[in-house]
Amino acid sequence: MNIAVTINDTYFYPLYIMLNTLFSRHKGKEIQIFLIHSRVSKRNRKRLERLCTEHGGRFIEIFVSEEEFLDAPSFSYFTKEMYYRILVAKLLPETVDRVLYLDPDLIVLDNLEEFYHMSLKDCFFAGIRDRLQDKEDSPYWKELGFLGKNRYINSGVLLCNLELLRKEQKIQDVFDMLKERGERLKFPDQDLINVLYEGKIAVAEDRYNFNPNIIRWWEYLGYNFAPFLLKKPAIIHYMGSGKPWRNSYAGGMYQYYWNEERKYTYRKKMDMFFRCFKIPFLIIKAGIRFFLP
């Protein structure tokens, strides 16, 4: 299994936790981790290499000059590194025919092989619909020029058909759209992928990129109080500016992240001990937010 990640040092800690959860659900499987970056410190790169080696995986570093996207927009919690997934076919070795891109702000709770090996046929990518943005009456769809030939996907979990991308992807189209739209894009790399490759994106089950902030009432009750009754998410993706490894987090399904983080953290566990007392309050808060207008 080939996995691609793109970070800077700011996101090293969540990447470290995420990769531990990935390896723990794929014991005995051959996994190659491709770190695509412009500015990850030598110390952190060594940490990742050691982590991969300990789990029988392989660590491959791919350096990208920051000048590649010098004029591309980045703001809030979006960084230049988000664009590297669009160029993944250009950046990875030609011997690699498919790769699964994963954001660092997620945890893996189940085996991903069925998703990884799904048929891509003539599609560039496979992804999972973005529950927040995937609305047919969305005015943002019209603003983007997105026609709805496939679901509007979230780019945080992206299976890439590298063989087809190398044959048909036109990199200049990416730069032209950036030049034309620039700061008007709300979700820059995600909007680029959805608009440029509309009709060439396969869609997988929601459980492979589950947003804990947008859930149905029965999901809220099941995942918080009776998880044994539901097929658990394979991936929980903590989207948005609030992140569960920070003390200020106030979003949904925090207990799942806390449970994984406590197994693998290299930070002081006493900090995590005090954070565990947030769990019941966050569950109640999420319920109030969900059930009351």
N, C-alpha and C positions, 0 to 999 in steps of 0.2 A: 504494500500500500504506500503510495506517494502522498505526502502531506506538505503543503506549502503554507508558510506563515510570513507575515511582514510586520515588523514592529520597529520602534526606536526604544531607547533605554527606559522611557517612561512606562512602557507597557511590558517590561520584562517580567515582573512578578506575576501578573495574571497569565502570561504565556507559560510560565513555569508550572503553575497550577494546572492549566488546561492540558498541557502535554502529559503530565502525570496521570490525569483522568483518562486521556486517550490510551496511553500504554496499559493502564490497569484493565481496560475493557478489551484489549487485544493481546493478551499474554500468549507468547509463543509465535506470534505473527511477525513477519518481516515488514518493518516500517522504515521508510526513509523520510527524514525531516529536512525540507529545504527552507533555510532561513534566507529570505530576500530582504536586504536592508541597505541603508546608507550610513547609519550612525549607531550601531550597537557596539558597546565597549568590548574590549578584548576579554575582560573578566567575565562578562555575561555570556559571551560566545563560548568560552571555555566551560561555563556552567551547563550550557545547553548540550554541548558535546558530551560532557560527562553523564548527563541525564540520559541521553540517547544510548550511550554505550552500556550503561547499567541495565537498561531494559532490552538489550540485544538489538537496538535500532542503529541506524546510520545517520550521521549529521553531515549535511552538505551546506556550505555557506556560499551565497551568491551576492556579491557586492554590486550595488547600483549607484552610479553617480547622481547626486542630488540635482544636477543640472538637467537630467532627463525631463523633470517636471518643474523646472524653475519657475515658470509663470503660471502654473496650475493653481487654482484656488484651494486654500486650506484655512479652516476656521473652526472655532469652538473645539470640540474633541476630535474633529477630523484632521488627519495629518497627511503629508505628502505620500507616506507609505501606502495609503489606501489605493493609489493608482497602480501599484506594482502588480496587483492581481490581474489587471487588464492586459498587461504585457507578459504574463506568465509563460505563454508559448514561445515568446522571443527569448526569455531569460533562462529557461530550464534547458538541460541537455536534450538533444534531439532523440536520444535513446528512450526518453520518458514520453509515453503516449497519452497518459492521463494523470491528473493530479487533483487532489481535494484540497481546496483552500479553506482554512479555518481562521476566523477572527480569534484574538486572544481572550476576549471578554465572554467566554462561554465555558461550559463544562460538558464533558462527554459521559453519559450515563449508561450507554448500551453499545453493543457492537455495531459498527458502521459498514460492514462489508457488503451487505445487500444493497445499500445505497451506492457505495463506491463502485460496484460492478454492474449497476443498472445500464440498460442499453441506451446509448446516446444517439445512435444512427446518424442523422444529418444535423444534429444539434451541436452548437458550440459549447453550451453550458447546460448543466442541470442545477436547479436551485429550488428554494422553497418560498412560497408566496409570503409577502410582507403583510401581515395581518392589519397593520395600521394604515398602509398606503394602498392596499389592493382593493379598491372600491371603484366600481364601474362608473359611478356618477362623480368621481373625483375631479374637481376643477384643475387640480395639478396635472392630471393625465392630459387634459387638453392643452395646458400650458407647455408641457413637455413635447406634445405631439405623439404621445403613446396611444396606440390604437386598440390595445387589448387583444392582440392575436394570441398571446399567452398570458398567464398571470403575471402581475408585477411582483418580481422576486426581491428578496433581501440578499444583498451581496456578501453577507458575513459567513455564509456556508455555500461554497460554489464548487461544483464538480466540473472540471475543465477538460474538454476534448482537445488535447494539444495537437494531435495529428491533423485534425480538420482546421483548427485555428491557424496552423502554420501554412496550410494551403490557401485559405480563403480570407483570413483577417487582414484588413487594411489599416495599418497603424495610423496612417495619416488621417483617417476618419475620426479617430479619438482626439487628435490634436486640433482638428478643424472644429469639432463640437465644443471643445474646451475654449477655443478662441472665440467662438460665436456666442456661447451661453455664459461661460465664466461664472461669476458670482451669483447668477440667477438660479443655479442648481442648488436645491436644498440638500440633496444627498449625492455629491458629485460623482463618485465612481459608480454608485448604484444606478443613478439616473443614466449615466453613459451606457452601462451594460444593458439596461432595459430598453432604451430607445434604439441604440445602434444594432442590437442583435435580436430585436423583437421577431418572434416567429421561429427563432433558432435556439430557443431555451426550453428544455424539458423541465417538468415540475414534479417534485417528489412530495412525499407526505409531510404534513406540518411537524410531525414529531422529530424530524431531522434538523429543525431550526426553530425551536419553540420560544416564543416571546412571552416571558412571565408577566408582562405588564398588560397584555391584551388577551384575556382568557374568558371563556364562557362560564356561566354560573356552576355547571356541573363539573367543569375542570377545576374551578376554584375549590369546591367542596372536596372533590376527589383527591387532588394532589396535596391539599393541606391536611385533610383529616382521614382519608381512606385510600392511600396510594396503591394498595394491593388490588383495588377494584378496577383500576385503569391501566392501560398499557403505557408504561412510563415514557416520557420524552427521551429520545436517544441523545438529544443535545438541548440544553437550556442555554439560550443566548441572552445575556443581560444587556439588552440594547438601550440606547439613550445615554444621557450624560451622567446619571447616577450609577455607581458601580459597587457591587457587594463587597469588595475587598477594602472599601473605604468606610470609615466610621459613620459618615453622613448618609449612607445608603438608606432609602426608605421605600424601596420597591418590592415587588412580589417574589415569592418563592426563595426567600433569602436562606431558609434552612437547608436547601439543597446545596447551595454554594458553601455555606458554613461547614457542612458535613464533609465535603470533599477537601476544602482548604485545610481543615484541622489535621487531615492525614498527611499532607504534603508540604505544609508551610515550613519555611526556614526562619520565619520571624518569631518574635516572642509569643509563646502560646498563652501567656497570661492575658495578653490583649484580646486574643480570640475567646478566652474564657469569659471575659466580661461582655463581649459582643453577643454571646449566646443568649443573654437575657433579653436581647432585642427581638428574638424570634417570635414569641407569642404576640407581642405588641404589633409587629409588622404584619402578621397573619390577620389580626383583628382589623388593623388599619386598611389592609387590602380588601377585606370583606366589606367594610363600611363604604369604601370608595366604589366598590362594585355594585352593592345592593341599594345604595341610596343615590338619588339623583344629584 
